[in-house]
Amino acid sequence: MTRTELTQYLAEFLKVSAFKDYAPNGLQVEGRDDIRTIVTGVTACQALIDEAIRLQADAILVHHGFFWKSEPEVITGMKQRRIKALLTHDINLFGYHLPLDAHPMLGNNATLGRQMGILDAEPVEEIAQGLVWRGKLDLLMAAKDFASLLGEALGRTPLHIGDSDAKIQQLAWCTGGAQDYIDVAANLGVDAFISGEVSERTYHSAIEQGIHYFAAGHHATERYGIEALGRHLAREFGLKHHFVDIINPV
């Protein structure tokens, strides 16, 4: 498959043009034209790039790529070393942020819902570009038991804010750094909201609005979408795919 074919396919498949984002979605660093081996990972860090070089990858696909609006525009230091490694080894870098969060089948929110065993998971279409999802547990469950279930599913103990013995069933979630959507979740009338990160203000929002909050880790909640996308591309186009999980406790 060519670089142009992959770029065009993913732009349509992930509906890239529908999103207003903080970084470019699609091809971010151009490498060789012929793509046969792809590496997927959460973040385009040096460790992921080094592993892609070892695996002789033609392209890297990530959720967190380069060129964020809030970062310096100059290519120096850490950014220079990363981009130099890609260019030296002629490796393409593709990044998909909000489009990957929101995809209804392979996105971070969809795959997190399946990982947690949520029933009837669906996006709240009218809110935040469809990035907030909701669903329910099969039965009422003590919050402390759900915390254990979540920890087992993601391989990371979540931080829970709320009464650990209280029963919950109706859930909302948004992966990554989406803690401030807790106010949206409270207005939906759910029992609990799950996201990746937590802020000092999150505690007060949860307590004062009577909603449980579970901070399950930014990396932990967003590792499944990019892996699912890589598997999809391997099936559809016969590409060789390696998912590389660079451990991150945050």
C-alpha positions as CSV (number, residue, x, y, z in Angstrom):
1,M,0.0,0.0,0.0
2,T,1.3,3.5,-0.8
3,R,1.6,6.3,1.7
4,T,-1.0,8.3,-0.3
5,E,-3.4,5.4,-0.2
6,L,-3.1,5.0,3.6
7,T,-3.4,8.7,4.2
8,Q,-6.6,8.9,2.1
9,Y,-8.1,5.8,3.6
10,L,-7.6,6.9,7.2
11,A,-8.8,10.4,6.5
12,E,-12.1,9.0,5.4
13,F,-12.3,6.1,7.8
14,L,-11.7,8.3,10.8
15,K,-13.7,11.3,9.4
16,V,-10.8,13.6,10.1
17,S,-12.3,16.6,8.5
18,A,-15.2,16.5,11.0
19,F,-13.0,17.5,14.0
20,K,-11.5,20.8,15.2
21,D,-8.4,19.6,17.0
22,Y,-5.2,20.7,18.8
23,A,-2.8,19.1,16.3
24,P,-2.8,18.0,12.7
25,N,-4.5,14.6,12.1
26,G,-3.0,12.5,9.4
27,L,0.5,12.3,8.0
28,Q,2.8,14.4,10.2
29,V,6.3,13.3,9.0
30,E,6.8,12.0,5.5
31,G,8.8,8.8,4.9
32,R,9.0,6.2,2.2
33,D,6.2,5.7,-0.2
34,D,5.7,2.0,0.1
35,I,4.1,0.8,3.3
36,R,4.2,-2.8,4.3
37,T,5.0,-2.8,8.0
38,I,3.3,-0.6,10.5
39,V,3.9,0.1,14.2
40,T,1.2,1.5,16.4
41,G,1.6,3.0,19.9
42,V,0.0,5.6,22.1
43,T,2.6,8.4,21.9
44,A,5.3,9.2,19.4
45,C,8.1,9.2,22.0
46,Q,11.7,8.3,21.3
47,A,11.3,4.8,22.7
48,L,8.5,4.0,20.3
49,I,10.5,5.4,17.4
50,D,13.5,3.4,18.3
51,E,11.5,0.2,18.5
52,A,9.9,1.0,15.1
53,I,13.4,1.4,13.6
54,R,14.4,-2.0,15.1
55,L,11.3,-3.6,13.6
56,Q,12.1,-2.0,10.2
57,A,8.7,-0.3,10.1
58,D,7.6,1.8,7.2
59,A,5.1,3.8,9.2
60,I,4.2,4.6,12.8
61,L,0.6,5.4,13.8
62,V,0.0,7.1,17.1
63,H,-2.7,8.8,19.1
64,H,-0.4,11.5,20.4
65,G,1.8,12.8,17.6
66,F,3.6,16.1,17.1
67,F,3.0,19.8,16.5
68,W,0.5,20.6,19.2
69,K,-0.8,24.2,19.3
70,S,0.6,24.8,22.8
71,E,4.2,23.7,22.1
72,P,7.1,25.7,20.7
73,E,7.3,25.8,16.9
74,V,11.0,25.4,16.6
75,I,12.5,22.0,16.0
76,T,15.2,21.7,18.6
77,G,16.2,19.4,21.4
78,M,13.9,16.4,22.0
79,K,11.7,17.2,19.0
80,Q,14.7,17.5,16.7
81,R,16.0,14.1,17.9
82,R,12.7,12.4,17.3
83,I,12.1,13.9,13.8
84,K,15.7,13.3,12.8
85,A,15.4,9.6,13.7
86,L,12.2,9.4,11.5
87,L,13.8,11.2,8.6
88,T,17.1,9.3,8.8
89,H,15.2,5.9,8.6
90,D,12.6,7.2,6.1
91,I,9.7,6.3,8.4
92,N,6.3,7.9,8.1
93,L,4.5,9.2,11.2
94,F,0.8,9.4,11.3
95,G,-1.1,11.0,14.2
96,Y,-4.8,10.8,15.0
97,H,-6.1,12.5,18.1
98,L,-9.8,13.4,18.5
99,P,-10.8,11.3,15.4
100,L,-9.4,8.2,17.1
101,D,-11.1,9.1,20.4
102,A,-14.4,9.3,18.8
103,H,-14.5,6.5,16.2
104,P,-17.7,4.4,16.9
105,M,-16.0,1.0,16.5
106,L,-12.2,1.3,17.0
107,G,-11.9,4.6,18.9
108,N,-10.5,5.0,22.4
109,N,-13.9,5.5,24.0
110,A,-15.5,2.6,22.2
111,T,-12.7,0.2,23.0
112,L,-12.5,1.3,26.6
113,G,-16.2,0.6,26.9
114,R,-15.7,-3.0,25.7
115,Q,-12.6,-3.4,27.9
116,M,-14.8,-2.5,30.9
117,G,-17.6,-4.7,29.9
118,I,-20.1,-1.8,29.6
119,L,-23.5,-2.7,28.1
120,D,-25.2,-0.5,25.4
121,A,-22.2,1.9,25.2
122,E,-22.8,4.9,22.9
123,P,-21.6,8.4,22.4
124,V,-23.6,11.4,23.7
125,E,-23.8,12.8,20.2
126,E,-24.9,16.4,21.0
127,I,-22.0,17.0,23.4
128,A,-18.3,17.6,22.8
129,Q,-18.0,16.2,19.3
130,G,-19.3,12.9,20.5
131,L,-16.3,12.4,22.8
132,V,-18.4,11.7,26.0
133,W,-19.8,8.1,26.1
134,R,-22.3,6.5,28.4
135,G,-23.6,3.0,29.2
136,K,-24.4,0.8,32.1
137,L,-23.2,-2.1,34.2
138,D,-25.1,-5.3,34.0
139,L,-26.0,-5.0,37.7
140,L,-25.7,-2.5,40.5
141,M,-22.2,-2.7,41.9
142,A,-20.4,-1.3,44.8
143,A,-18.0,1.5,43.7
144,K,-15.1,-0.3,45.3
145,D,-15.9,-3.5,43.3
146,F,-16.1,-1.5,40.1
147,A,-12.7,0.1,41.0
148,S,-11.3,-3.4,41.2
149,L,-12.9,-4.4,37.9
150,L,-11.5,-1.3,36.3
151,G,-8.0,-2.0,37.7
152,E,-8.0,-5.6,36.4
153,A,-9.2,-4.5,33.0
154,L,-6.6,-1.8,32.5
155,G,-3.7,-3.1,34.5
156,R,-3.6,0.0,36.7
157,T,-5.3,0.8,40.0
158,P,-7.6,3.8,39.5
159,L,-8.1,6.7,41.9
160,H,-11.7,6.7,43.1
161,I,-13.5,9.8,44.5
162,G,-16.7,8.9,46.3
163,D,-18.2,6.5,48.9
164,S,-16.5,3.2,48.2
165,D,-19.6,1.2,49.4
166,A,-22.2,3.1,47.4
167,K,-23.8,1.3,44.5
168,I,-23.3,2.5,40.9
169,Q,-24.7,1.3,37.5
170,Q,-25.1,4.2,35.1
171,L,-21.7,5.4,33.8
172,A,-20.2,8.0,31.5
173,W,-16.6,8.2,30.3
174,C,-14.1,10.0,28.1
175,T,-10.5,8.8,27.8
176,G,-7.4,10.7,28.4
177,G,-7.2,14.2,29.9
178,A,-11.0,14.7,30.0
179,Q,-11.5,15.2,33.8
180,D,-13.4,18.5,33.2
181,Y,-16.2,16.6,31.4
182,I,-17.3,15.5,34.9
183,D,-19.7,18.4,34.9
184,V,-21.2,17.2,31.6
185,A,-21.5,13.7,33.2
186,A,-23.2,15.1,36.3
187,N,-25.8,16.8,34.1
188,L,-26.5,13.5,32.3
189,G,-27.6,12.0,35.7
190,V,-25.1,9.1,35.7
191,D,-23.7,7.5,38.9
192,A,-20.0,7.7,37.9
193,F,-17.6,9.3,35.4
194,I,-14.4,7.6,34.2
195,S,-11.5,9.4,32.5
196,G,-7.7,9.2,32.4
197,E,-6.4,12.1,34.5
198,V,-7.5,14.0,37.6
199,S,-7.1,17.6,38.7
200,E,-7.3,19.2,42.2
201,R,-10.7,20.7,41.2
202,T,-12.1,17.3,40.1
203,Y,-12.4,16.3,43.8
204,H,-14.7,19.1,44.6
205,S,-16.7,18.7,41.5
206,A,-17.3,15.1,42.3
207,I,-18.2,15.6,45.9
208,E,-20.4,18.6,45.4
209,Q,-22.4,17.1,42.5
210,G,-22.7,13.7,44.1
211,I,-21.0,11.8,41.3
212,H,-18.3,9.2,41.6
213,Y,-15.1,9.8,39.7
214,F,-12.5,7.2,38.6
215,A,-9.2,8.4,37.2
216,A,-7.9,5.4,35.4
217,G,-4.8,6.8,33.8
218,H,-4.3,8.7,30.5
219,H,-2.1,6.1,28.9
220,A,-4.1,3.2,30.3
221,T,-7.4,4.5,28.9
222,E,-6.0,5.2,25.5
223,R,-3.9,2.2,24.6
224,Y,-6.7,0.2,23.0
225,G,-7.9,2.4,20.1
226,I,-4.6,2.7,18.3
227,E,-4.0,-1.0,18.6
228,A,-7.4,-1.8,17.2
229,L,-6.8,0.5,14.3
230,G,-3.5,-1.3,13.5
231,R,-5.2,-4.6,13.6
232,H,-7.9,-3.3,11.3
233,L,-5.4,-2.1,8.8
234,A,-3.5,-5.4,8.9
235,R,-6.7,-7.3,8.1
236,E,-7.9,-4.9,5.4
237,F,-4.7,-4.4,3.5
238,G,-2.4,-7.3,4.5
239,L,0.0,-5.1,6.3
240,K,2.4,-6.5,9.0
241,H,1.4,-4.8,12.3
242,H,3.3,-4.5,15.6
243,F,1.6,-2.8,18.6
244,V,4.3,-1.4,20.9
245,D,3.1,-0.5,24.4
246,I,5.6,1.9,25.9
247,I,4.7,1.7,29.6
248,N,3.6,5.0,31.1
249,P,2.2,5.2,34.7
250,V,0.5,8.6,34.1
